[in-house]
Amino acid sequence: MIKTKTHILKASGKLQPFIGIIRQSVDEVLDEISGKLTLPQIDIVVADNPKDTISEIGICGNVYTPHFVLINIDPEFSQINNILSKEIKSTLAHELHHCVRIQGVGYGKTLFEAMVSEGLADHFDSEITGAKPRPWSIALDNKQANRLMKLAEKEFFASDYNYNDWFFGSEKRQIPKWTAYTLGFNIVRDYIGKTGETASALVNTKAERFYIT
């Protein structure tokens, strides 16, 4: 049974030159991921949508349900020919880990749970692709990380936290862009370092296990 289907939106015509590399990259990374995770049936939709990409890499993924992943691409990104295959693989590894986790223990309602889910997804990317930590995973220096972890601890278990503030930054609160991604990456890194487990093995581990005092 085919568990994933890839749909490339073609109306704009701008993804036409990349269809071959998109499909090849998706197929290759799915082969790697399927050896680590049991995937649900998923529709992967690839769209020409520059405004909803990460400006630094020209691509962005989002999970809407455990069965629907959207990948937005900026076909006019300056380095698109050099990075597209690598970025598709990294993006899918991250988002498909989310799909499995959401269908299992869930993404999470609190700040700490969300941080763990994002940290796990980025470590899974490295597990599958061998990629170095992504820019959002290393957005803080040690001094910043220590200060912001203390601030985050006050909201760890709140379900009414401001997601945008923590993940995309708030000048008013002096929270830099991507703070929660980096803190989550560090939390998972420390746990993996202590236990020797992998992000794939931890896909359905509850966030509370990662809370090390």
Buried (B, 14 or more C-beta within 10 A) or exposed (E): EEEBEBEBBEEEEBBEEBEEBBBEBBEBBBEBBEEBBEBBEBBBBBBBBBEEBBEEBBBBBBBEEBBEBBBBBBBEBEEBEEBBBBBBBBBBBBBBBBBBBBBBBEBBBBBBBBBBBBBBBBBBBBBBBEBEBBBBBBBBEEEBBEEBBEBBBEBBBEEEBBEEBBBBBBEEEEBBBBBBBBBBBBBBBEBBEEEEBBBBBBBEBBBEEBBEE
